[in-house]
Amino acid sequence: MNVIINFKTDQKIKQRAQKIAGDLGMSLSGVINAYLRQFIRMQTVFVSNKYDEPSDLLLVAFNEAQADKKQGKIYSFKNNKEAVDFANKIIAKKKK
């Protein structure tokens, strides 16, 4: 059975959230429900005041990805089996 939860938020926040949810192919209600499920599962709340600043870890990963792209180290696969087979070959080489 579904129930209704009422809460107040700024109109601009709601509009921006609805737009982003729509861009992702979701409703705002779907996003909120997904967040609540994660909240229950993880039993933690993540809040950040750094809205537009990527973390140092993300910047390092981005720079590494850019370098890999320039060096031609980007791989694509037709299906999941090809990706798993590729990963297994790399693992097997490292074990030798």
Phi and psi restraints in degrees (range 20) as a CNS / XPLOR table:
assign (resid 1 and name C) (resid 2 and name N)
       (resid 2 and name CA) (resid 2 and name C) 1.0 -87.9 20.0 2
assign (resid 2 and name N) (resid 2 and name CA)
       (resid 2 and name C) (resid 3 and name N) 1.0 145.9 20.0 2
assign (resid 2 and name C) (resid 3 and name N)
       (resid 3 and name CA) (resid 3 and name C) 1.0 -125.8 20.0 2
assign (resid 3 and name N) (resid 3 and name CA)
       (resid 3 and name C) (resid 4 and name N) 1.0 164.2 20.0 2
assign (resid 3 and name C) (resid 4 and name N)
       (resid 4 and name CA) (resid 4 and name C) 1.0 -105.9 20.0 2
assign (resid 4 and name N) (resid 4 and name CA)
       (resid 4 and name C) (resid 5 and name N) 1.0 132.9 20.0 2
assign (resid 4 and name C) (resid 5 and name N)
       (resid 5 and name CA) (resid 5 and name C) 1.0 -113.0 20.0 2
assign (resid 5 and name N) (resid 5 and name CA)
       (resid 5 and name C) (resid 6 and name N) 1.0 125.0 20.0 2
assign (resid 5 and name C) (resid 6 and name N)
       (resid 6 and name CA) (resid 6 and name C) 1.0 -104.3 20.0 2
assign (resid 6 and name N) (resid 6 and name CA)
       (resid 6 and name C) (resid 7 and name N) 1.0 132.9 20.0 2
assign (resid 6 and name C) (resid 7 and name N)
       (resid 7 and name CA) (resid 7 and name C) 1.0 -148.9 20.0 2
assign (resid 7 and name N) (resid 7 and name CA)
       (resid 7 and name C) (resid 8 and name N) 1.0 158.5 20.0 2
assign (resid 7 and name C) (resid 8 and name N)
       (resid 8 and name CA) (resid 8 and name C) 1.0 -101.7 20.0 2
assign (resid 8 and name N) (resid 8 and name CA)
       (resid 8 and name C) (resid 9 and name N) 1.0 141.2 20.0 2
assign (resid 8 and name C) (resid 9 and name N)
       (resid 9 and name CA) (resid 9 and name C) 1.0 -148.2 20.0 2
assign (resid 9 and name N) (resid 9 and name CA)
       (resid 9 and name C) (resid 10 and name N) 1.0 163.4 20.0 2
assign (resid 9 and name C) (resid 10 and name N)
       (resid 10 and name CA) (resid 10 and name C) 1.0 -65.3 20.0 2
assign (resid 10 and name N) (resid 10 and name CA)
       (resid 10 and name C) (resid 11 and name N) 1.0 140.7 20.0 2
assign (resid 10 and name C) (resid 11 and name N)
       (resid 11 and name CA) (resid 11 and name C) 1.0 -60.3 20.0 2
assign (resid 11 and name N) (resid 11 and name CA)
       (resid 11 and name C) (resid 12 and name N) 1.0 -39.4 20.0 2
assign (resid 11 and name C) (resid 12 and name N)
       (resid 12 and name CA) (resid 12 and name C) 1.0 -66.2 20.0 2
assign (resid 12 and name N) (resid 12 and name CA)
       (resid 12 and name C) (resid 13 and name N) 1.0 -37.0 20.0 2
assign (resid 12 and name C) (resid 13 and name N)
       (resid 13 and name CA) (resid 13 and name C) 1.0 -63.4 20.0 2
assign (resid 13 and name N) (resid 13 and name CA)
       (resid 13 and name C) (resid 14 and name N) 1.0 -45.5 20.0 2
assign (resid 13 and name C) (resid 14 and name N)
       (resid 14 and name CA) (resid 14 and name C) 1.0 -60.5 20.0 2
assign (resid 14 and name N) (resid 14 and name CA)
       (resid 14 and name C) (resid 15 and name N) 1.0 -45.6 20.0 2
assign (resid 14 and name C) (resid 15 and name N)
       (resid 15 and name CA) (resid 15 and name C) 1.0 -63.9 20.0 2
assign (resid 15 and name N) (resid 15 and name CA)
       (resid 15 and name C) (resid 16 and name N) 1.0 -43.5 20.0 2
assign (resid 15 and name C) (resid 16 and name N)
       (resid 16 and name CA) (resid 16 and name C) 1.0 -64.5 20.0 2
assign (resid 16 and name N) (resid 16 and name CA)
       (resid 16 and name C) (resid 17 and name N) 1.0 -42.2 20.0 2
assign (resid 16 and name C) (resid 17 and name N)
       (resid 17 and name CA) (resid 17 and name C) 1.0 -64.9 20.0 2
assign (resid 17 and name N) (resid 17 and name CA)
       (resid 17 and name C) (resid 18 and name N) 1.0 -40.9 20.0 2
assign (resid 17 and name C) (resid 18 and name N)
       (resid 18 and name CA) (resid 18 and name C) 1.0 -63.4 20.0 2
assign (resid 18 and name N) (resid 18 and name CA)
       (resid 18 and name C) (resid 19 and name N) 1.0 -40.1 20.0 2
assign (resid 18 and name C) (resid 19 and name N)
       (resid 19 and name CA) (resid 19 and name C) 1.0 -63.9 20.0 2
assign (resid 19 and name N) (resid 19 and name CA)
       (resid 19 and name C) (resid 20 and name N) 1.0 -47.3 20.0 2
assign (resid 19 and name C) (resid 20 and name N)
       (resid 20 and name CA) (resid 20 and name C) 1.0 -64.0 20.0 2
assign (resid 20 and name N) (resid 20 and name CA)
       (resid 20 and name C) (resid 21 and name N) 1.0 -44.1 20.0 2
assign (resid 20 and name C) (resid 21 and name N)
       (resid 21 and name CA) (resid 21 and name C) 1.0 -59.4 20.0 2
assign (resid 21 and name N) (resid 21 and name CA)
       (resid 21 and name C) (resid 22 and name N) 1.0 -44.9 20.0 2
assign (resid 21 and name C) (resid 22 and name N)
       (resid 22 and name CA) (resid 22 and name C) 1.0 -61.5 20.0 2
assign (resid 22 and name N) (resid 22 and name CA)
       (resid 22 and name C) (resid 23 and name N) 1.0 -41.7 20.0 2
assign (resid 22 and name C) (resid 23 and name N)
       (resid 23 and name CA) (resid 23 and name C) 1.0 -60.9 20.0 2
assign (resid 23 and name N) (resid 23 and name CA)
       (resid 23 and name C) (resid 24 and name N) 1.0 -30.0 20.0 2
assign (resid 23 and name C) (resid 24 and name N)
       (resid 24 and name CA) (resid 24 and name C) 1.0 -88.1 20.0 2
assign (resid 24 and name N) (resid 24 and name CA)
       (resid 24 and name C) (resid 25 and name N) 1.0 1.0 20.0 2
assign (resid 24 and name C) (resid 25 and name N)
       (resid 25 and name CA) (resid 25 and name C) 1.0 79.7 20.0 2
assign (resid 25 and name N) (resid 25 and name CA)
       (resid 25 and name C) (resid 26 and name N) 1.0 23.8 20.0 2
assign (resid 25 and name C) (resid 26 and name N)
       (resid 26 and name CA) (resid 26 and name C) 1.0 -125.6 20.0 2
assign (resid 26 and name N) (resid 26 and name CA)
       (resid 26 and name C) (resid 27 and name N) 1.0 161.3 20.0 2
assign (resid 26 and name C) (resid 27 and name N)
       (resid 27 and name CA) (resid 27 and name C) 1.0 -90.2 20.0 2
assign (resid 27 and name N) (resid 27 and name CA)
       (resid 27 and name C) (resid 28 and name N) 1.0 160.7 20.0 2
assign (resid 27 and name C) (resid 28 and name N)
       (resid 28 and name CA) (resid 28 and name C) 1.0 -63.1 20.0 2
assign (resid 28 and name N) (resid 28 and name CA)
       (resid 28 and name C) (resid 29 and name N) 1.0 -36.9 20.0 2
assign (resid 28 and name C) (resid 29 and name N)
       (resid 29 and name CA) (resid 29 and name C) 1.0 -61.0 20.0 2
assign (resid 29 and name N) (resid 29 and name CA)
       (resid 29 and name C) (resid 30 and name N) 1.0 -40.8 20.0 2
assign (resid 29 and name C) (resid 30 and name N)
       (resid 30 and name CA) (resid 30 and name C) 1.0 -63.8 20.0 2
assign (resid 30 and name N) (resid 30 and name CA)
       (resid 30 and name C) (resid 31 and name N) 1.0 -39.9 20.0 2
assign (resid 30 and name C) (resid 31 and name N)
       (resid 31 and name CA) (resid 31 and name C) 1.0 -63.8 20.0 2
assign (resid 31 and name N) (resid 31 and name CA)
       (resid 31 and name C) (resid 32 and name N) 1.0 -46.4 20.0 2
assign (resid 31 and name C) (resid 32 and name N)
       (resid 32 and name CA) (resid 32 and name C) 1.0 -63.4 20.0 2
assign (resid 32 and name N) (resid 32 and name CA)
       (resid 32 and name C) (resid 33 and name N) 1.0 -42.4 20.0 2
assign (resid 32 and name C) (resid 33 and name N)
       (resid 33 and name CA) (resid 33 and name C) 1.0 -62.9 20.0 2
assign (resid 33 and name N) (resid 33 and name CA)
       (resid 33 and name C) (resid 34 and name N) 1.0 -41.1 20.0 2
assign (resid 33 and name C) (resid 34 and name N)
       (resid 34 and name CA) (resid 34 and name C) 1.0 -62.6 20.0 2
assign (resid 34 and name N) (resid 34 and name CA)
       (resid 34 and name C) (resid 35 and name N) 1.0 -41.8 20.0 2
assign (resid 34 and name C) (resid 35 and name N)
       (resid 35 and name CA) (resid 35 and name C) 1.0 -63.2 20.0 2
assign (resid 35 and name N) (resid 35 and name CA)
       (resid 35 and name C) (resid 36 and name N) 1.0 -42.8 20.0 2
assign (resid 35 and name C) (resid 36 and name N)
       (resid 36 and name CA) (resid 36 and name C) 1.0 -63.3 20.0 2
assign (resid 36 and name N) (resid 36 and name CA)
       (resid 36 and name C) (resid 37 and name N) 1.0 -39.3 20.0 2
assign (resid 36 and name C) (resid 37 and name N)
       (resid 37 and name CA) (resid 37 and name C) 1.0 -63.0 20.0 2
assign (resid 37 and name N) (resid 37 and name CA)
       (resid 37 and name C) (resid 38 and name N) 1.0 -42.2 20.0 2
assign (resid 37 and name C) (resid 38 and name N)
       (resid 38 and name CA) (resid 38 and name C) 1.0 -64.6 20.0 2
assign (resid 38 and name N) (resid 38 and name CA)
       (resid 38 and name C) (resid 39 and name N) 1.0 -41.3 20.0 2
assign (resid 38 and name C) (resid 39 and name N)
       (resid 39 and name CA) (resid 39 and name C) 1.0 -58.6 20.0 2
assign (resid 39 and name N) (resid 39 and name CA)
       (resid 39 and name C) (resid 40 and name N) 1.0 -43.5 20.0 2
assign (resid 39 and name C) (resid 40 and name N)
       (resid 40 and name CA) (resid 40 and name C) 1.0 -66.4 20.0 2
assign (resid 40 and name N) (resid 40 and name CA)
       (resid 40 and name C) (resid 41 and name N) 1.0 -45.4 20.0 2
assign (resid 40 and name C) (resid 41 and name N)
       (resid 41 and name CA) (resid 41 and name C) 1.0 -65.8 20.0 2
assign (resid 41 and name N) (resid 41 and name CA)
       (resid 41 and name C) (resid 42 and name N) 1.0 -45.9 20.0 2
assign (resid 41 and name C) (resid 42 and name N)
       (resid 42 and name CA) (resid 42 and name C) 1.0 -89.8 20.0 2
assign (resid 42 and name N) (resid 42 and name CA)
       (resid 42 and name C) (resid 43 and name N) 1.0 -21.3 20.0 2
assign (resid 42 and name C) (resid 43 and name N)
       (resid 43 and name CA) (resid 43 and name C) 1.0 51.9 20.0 2
assign (resid 43 and name N) (resid 43 and name CA)
       (resid 43 and name C) (resid 44 and name N) 1.0 44.0 20.0 2
assign (resid 43 and name C) (resid 44 and name N)
       (resid 44 and name CA) (resid 44 and name C) 1.0 -150.6 20.0 2
assign (resid 44 and name N) (resid 44 and name CA)
       (resid 44 and name C) (resid 45 and name N) 1.0 157.5 20.0 2
assign (resid 44 and name C) (resid 45 and name N)
       (resid 45 and name CA) (resid 45 and name C) 1.0 -120.9 20.0 2
assign (resid 45 and name N) (resid 45 and name CA)
       (resid 45 and name C) (resid 46 and name N) 1.0 129.6 20.0 2
assign (resid 45 and name C) (resid 46 and name N)
       (resid 46 and name CA) (resid 46 and name C) 1.0 -107.1 20.0 2
assign (resid 46 and name N) (resid 46 and name CA)
       (resid 46 and name C) (resid 47 and name N) 1.0 122.9 20.0 2
assign (resid 46 and name C) (resid 47 and name N)
       (resid 47 and name CA) (resid 47 and name C) 1.0 -131.1 20.0 2
assign (resid 47 and name N) (resid 47 and name CA)
       (resid 47 and name C) (resid 48 and name N) 1.0 134.0 20.0 2
assign (resid 47 and name C) (resid 48 and name N)
       (resid 48 and name CA) (resid 48 and name C) 1.0 -133.9 20.0 2
assign (resid 48 and name N) (resid 48 and name CA)
       (resid 48 and name C) (resid 49 and name N) 1.0 142.9 20.0 2
assign (resid 48 and name C) (resid 49 and name N)
       (resid 49 and name CA) (resid 49 and name C) 1.0 -101.8 20.0 2
assign (resid 49 and name N) (resid 49 and name CA)
       (resid 49 and name C) (resid 50 and name N) 1.0 6.8 20.0 2
assign (resid 49 and name C) (resid 50 and name N)
       (resid 50 and name CA) (resid 50 and name C) 1.0 -100.0 20.0 2
assign (resid 50 and name N) (resid 50 and name CA)
       (resid 50 and name C) (resid 51 and name N) 1.0 74.7 20.0 2
assign (resid 50 and name C) (resid 51 and name N)
       (resid 51 and name CA) (resid 51 and name C) 1.0 -66.7 20.0 2
assign (resid 51 and name N) (resid 51 and name CA)
       (resid 51 and name C) (resid 52 and name N) 1.0 -41.5 20.0 2
assign (resid 51 and name C) (resid 52 and name N)
       (resid 52 and name CA) (resid 52 and name C) 1.0 -110.4 20.0 2
assign (resid 52 and name N) (resid 52 and name CA)
       (resid 52 and name C) (resid 53 and name N) 1.0 5.5 20.0 2
assign (resid 52 and name C) (resid 53 and name N)
       (resid 53 and name CA) (resid 53 and name C) 1.0 -106.6 20.0 2
assign (resid 53 and name N) (resid 53 and name CA)
       (resid 53 and name C) (resid 54 and name N) 1.0 116.4 20.0 2
assign (resid 53 and name C) (resid 54 and name N)
       (resid 54 and name CA) (resid 54 and name C) 1.0 -69.8 20.0 2
assign (resid 54 and name N) (resid 54 and name CA)
       (resid 54 and name C) (resid 55 and name N) 1.0 151.1 20.0 2
assign (resid 54 and name C) (resid 55 and name N)
       (resid 55 and name CA) (resid 55 and name C) 1.0 -69.6 20.0 2
assign (resid 55 and name N) (resid 55 and name CA)
       (resid 55 and name C) (resid 56 and name N) 1.0 161.3 20.0 2
assign (resid 55 and name C) (resid 56 and name N)
       (resid 56 and name CA) (resid 56 and name C) 1.0 -59.7 20.0 2
assign (resid 56 and name N) (resid 56 and name CA)
       (resid 56 and name C) (resid 57 and name N) 1.0 -39.5 20.0 2
assign (resid 56 and name C) (resid 57 and name N)
       (resid 57 and name CA) (resid 57 and name C) 1.0 -61.9 20.0 2
assign (resid 57 and name N) (resid 57 and name CA)
       (resid 57 and name C) (resid 58 and name N) 1.0 -42.9 20.0 2
assign (resid 57 and name C) (resid 58 and name N)
       (resid 58 and name CA) (resid 58 and name C) 1.0 -65.0 20.0 2
assign (resid 58 and name N) (resid 58 and name CA)
       (resid 58 and name C) (resid 59 and name N) 1.0 -40.0 20.0 2
assign (resid 58 and name C) (resid 59 and name N)
       (resid 59 and name CA) (resid 59 and name C) 1.0 -63.2 20.0 2
assign (resid 59 and name N) (resid 59 and name CA)
       (resid 59 and name C) (resid 60 and name N) 1.0 -41.5 20.0 2
assign (resid 59 and name C) (resid 60 and name N)
       (resid 60 and name CA) (resid 60 and name C) 1.0 -62.7 20.0 2
assign (resid 60 and name N) (resid 60 and name CA)
       (resid 60 and name C) (resid 61 and name N) 1.0 -46.2 20.0 2
assign (resid 60 and name C) (resid 61 and name N)
       (resid 61 and name CA) (resid 61 and name C) 1.0 -62.3 20.0 2
assign (resid 61 and name N) (resid 61 and name CA)
       (resid 61 and name C) (resid 62 and name N) 1.0 -40.2 20.0 2
assign (resid 61 and name C) (resid 62 and name N)
       (resid 62 and name CA) (resid 62 and name C) 1.0 -63.8 20.0 2
assign (resid 62 and name N) (resid 62 and name CA)
       (resid 62 and name C) (resid 63 and name N) 1.0 -45.5 20.0 2
assign (resid 62 and name C) (resid 63 and name N)
       (resid 63 and name CA) (resid 63 and name C) 1.0 -63.2 20.0 2
assign (resid 63 and name N) (resid 63 and name CA)
       (resid 63 and name C) (resid 64 and name N) 1.0 -39.0 20.0 2
assign (resid 63 and name C) (resid 64 and name N)
       (resid 64 and name CA) (resid 64 and name C) 1.0 -64.8 20.0 2
assign (resid 64 and name N) (resid 64 and name CA)
       (resid 64 and name C) (resid 65 and name N) 1.0 -40.6 20.0 2
assign (resid 64 and name C) (resid 65 and name N)
       (resid 65 and name CA) (resid 65 and name C) 1.0 -65.1 20.0 2
assign (resid 65 and name N) (resid 65 and name CA)
       (resid 65 and name C) (resid 66 and name N) 1.0 -41.0 20.0 2
assign (resid 65 and name C) (resid 66 and name N)
       (resid 66 and name CA) (resid 66 and name C) 1.0 -62.8 20.0 2
assign (resid 66 and name N) (resid 66 and name CA)
       (resid 66 and name C) (resid 67 and name N) 1.0 -43.0 20.0 2
assign (resid 66 and name C) (resid 67 and name N)
       (resid 67 and name CA) (resid 67 and name C) 1.0 -63.7 20.0 2
assign (resid 67 and name N) (resid 67 and name CA)
       (resid 67 and name C) (resid 68 and name N) 1.0 -43.3 20.0 2
assign (resid 67 and name C) (resid 68 and name N)
       (resid 68 and name CA) (resid 68 and name C) 1.0 -60.5 20.0 2
assign (resid 68 and name N) (resid 68 and name CA)
       (resid 68 and name C) (resid 69 and name N) 1.0 -40.8 20.0 2
assign (resid 68 and name C) (resid 69 and name N)
       (resid 69 and name CA) (resid 69 and name C) 1.0 -63.1 20.0 2
assign (resid 69 and name N) (resid 69 and name CA)
       (resid 69 and name C) (resid 70 and name N) 1.0 -44.1 20.0 2
assign (resid 69 and name C) (resid 70 and name N)
       (resid 70 and name CA) (resid 70 and name C) 1.0 -64.1 20.0 2
assign (resid 70 and name N) (resid 70 and name CA)
       (resid 70 and name C) (resid 71 and name N) 1.0 -32.4 20.0 2
assign (resid 70 and name C) (resid 71 and name N)
       (resid 71 and name CA) (resid 71 and name C) 1.0 -88.0 20.0 2
assign (resid 71 and name N) (resid 71 and name CA)
       (resid 71 and name C) (resid 72 and name N) 1.0 2.2 20.0 2
assign (resid 71 and name C) (resid 72 and name N)
       (resid 72 and name CA) (resid 72 and name C) 1.0 74.4 20.0 2
assign (resid 72 and name N) (resid 72 and name CA)
       (resid 72 and name C) (resid 73 and name N) 1.0 24.7 20.0 2
assign (resid 72 and name C) (resid 73 and name N)
       (resid 73 and name CA) (resid 73 and name C) 1.0 -94.6 20.0 2
assign (resid 73 and name N) (resid 73 and name CA)
       (resid 73 and name C) (resid 74 and name N) 1.0 27.8 20.0 2
assign (resid 73 and name C) (resid 74 and name N)
       (resid 74 and name CA) (resid 74 and name C) 1.0 -101.8 20.0 2
assign (resid 74 and name N) (resid 74 and name CA)
       (resid 74 and name C) (resid 75 and name N) 1.0 131.8 20.0 2
assign (resid 74 and name C) (resid 75 and name N)
       (resid 75 and name CA) (resid 75 and name C) 1.0 -118.8 20.0 2
assign (resid 75 and name N) (resid 75 and name CA)
       (resid 75 and name C) (resid 76 and name N) 1.0 142.6 20.0 2
assign (resid 75 and name C) (resid 76 and name N)
       (resid 76 and name CA) (resid 76 and name C) 1.0 -130.3 20.0 2
assign (resid 76 and name N) (resid 76 and name CA)
       (resid 76 and name C) (resid 77 and name N) 1.0 155.0 20.0 2
assign (resid 76 and name C) (resid 77 and name N)
       (resid 77 and name CA) (resid 77 and name C) 1.0 -132.1 20.0 2
assign (resid 77 and name N) (resid 77 and name CA)
       (resid 77 and name C) (resid 78 and name N) 1.0 150.3 20.0 2
assign (resid 77 and name C) (resid 78 and name N)
       (resid 78 and name CA) (resid 78 and name C) 1.0 -76.3 20.0 2
assign (resid 78 and name N) (resid 78 and name CA)
       (resid 78 and name C) (resid 79 and name N) 1.0 -26.5 20.0 2
assign (resid 78 and name C) (resid 79 and name N)
       (resid 79 and name CA) (resid 79 and name C) 1.0 -158.2 20.0 2
assign (resid 79 and name N) (resid 79 and name CA)
       (resid 79 and name C) (resid 80 and name N) 1.0 174.3 20.0 2
assign (resid 79 and name C) (resid 80 and name N)
       (resid 80 and name CA) (resid 80 and name C) 1.0 -63.6 20.0 2
assign (resid 80 and name N) (resid 80 and name CA)
       (resid 80 and name C) (resid 81 and name N) 1.0 -37.1 20.0 2
assign (resid 80 and name C) (resid 81 and name N)
       (resid 81 and name CA) (resid 81 and name C) 1.0 -60.8 20.0 2
assign (resid 81 and name N) (resid 81 and name CA)
       (resid 81 and name C) (resid 82 and name N) 1.0 -43.1 20.0 2
assign (resid 81 and name C) (resid 82 and name N)
       (resid 82 and name CA) (resid 82 and name C) 1.0 -60.4 20.0 2
assign (resid 82 and name N) (resid 82 and name CA)
       (resid 82 and name C) (resid 83 and name N) 1.0 -41.6 20.0 2
assign (resid 82 and name C) (resid 83 and name N)
       (resid 83 and name CA) (resid 83 and name C) 1.0 -65.1 20.0 2
assign (resid 83 and name N) (resid 83 and name CA)
       (resid 83 and name C) (resid 84 and name N) 1.0 -44.1 20.0 2
assign (resid 83 and name C) (resid 84 and name N)
       (resid 84 and name CA) (resid 84 and name C) 1.0 -66.2 20.0 2
assign (resid 84 and name N) (resid 84 and name CA)
       (resid 84 and name C) (resid 85 and name N) 1.0 -42.3 20.0 2
assign (resid 84 and name C) (resid 85 and name N)
       (resid 85 and name CA) (resid 85 and name C) 1.0 -60.7 20.0 2
assign (resid 85 and name N) (resid 85 and name CA)
       (resid 85 and name C) (resid 86 and name N) 1.0 -42.5 20.0 2
assign (resid 85 and name C) (resid 86 and name N)
       (resid 86 and name CA) (resid 86 and name C) 1.0 -61.5 20.0 2
assign (resid 86 and name N) (resid 86 and name CA)
       (resid 86 and name C) (resid 87 and name N) 1.0 -46.8 20.0 2
assign (resid 86 and name C) (resid 87 and name N)
       (resid 87 and name CA) (resid 87 and name C) 1.0 -62.7 20.0 2
assign (resid 87 and name N) (resid 87 and name CA)
       (resid 87 and name C) (resid 88 and name N) 1.0 -41.1 20.0 2
assign (resid 87 and name C) (resid 88 and name N)
       (resid 88 and name CA) (resid 88 and name C) 1.0 -63.3 20.0 2
assign (resid 88 and name N) (resid 88 and name CA)
       (resid 88 and name C) (resid 89 and name N) 1.0 -37.5 20.0 2
assign (resid 88 and name C) (resid 89 and name N)
       (resid 89 and name CA) (resid 89 and name C) 1.0 -64.6 20.0 2
assign (resid 89 and name N) (resid 89 and name CA)
       (resid 89 and name C) (resid 90 and name N) 1.0 -41.6 20.0 2
assign (resid 89 and name C) (resid 90 and name N)
       (resid 90 and name CA) (resid 90 and name C) 1.0 -64.2 20.0 2
assign (resid 90 and name N) (resid 90 and name CA)
       (resid 90 and name C) (resid 91 and name N) 1.0 -43.8 20.0 2
assign (resid 90 and name C) (resid 91 and name N)
       (resid 91 and name CA) (resid 91 and name C) 1.0 -61.8 20.0 2
assign (resid 91 and name N) (resid 91 and name CA)
       (resid 91 and name C) (resid 92 and name N) 1.0 -42.9 20.0 2
assign (resid 91 and name C) (resid 92 and name N)
       (resid 92 and name CA) (resid 92 and name C) 1.0 -63.3 20.0 2
assign (resid 92 and name N) (resid 92 and name CA)
       (resid 92 and name C) (resid 93 and name N) 1.0 -40.0 20.0 2
assign (resid 92 and name C) (resid 93 and name N)
       (resid 93 and name CA) (resid 93 and name C) 1.0 -64.1 20.0 2
assign (resid 93 and name N) (resid 93 and name CA)
       (resid 93 and name C) (resid 94 and name N) 1.0 -40.0 20.0 2
assign (resid 93 and name C) (resid 94 and name N)
       (resid 94 and name CA) (resid 94 and name C) 1.0 -69.9 20.0 2
assign (resid 94 and name N) (resid 94 and name CA)
       (resid 94 and name C) (resid 95 and name N) 1.0 -26.4 20.0 2
assign (resid 94 and name C) (resid 95 and name N)
       (resid 95 and name CA) (resid 95 and name C) 1.0 -76.7 20.0 2
assign (resid 95 and name N) (resid 95 and name CA)
       (resid 95 and name C) (resid 96 and name N) 1.0 -20.2 20.0 2
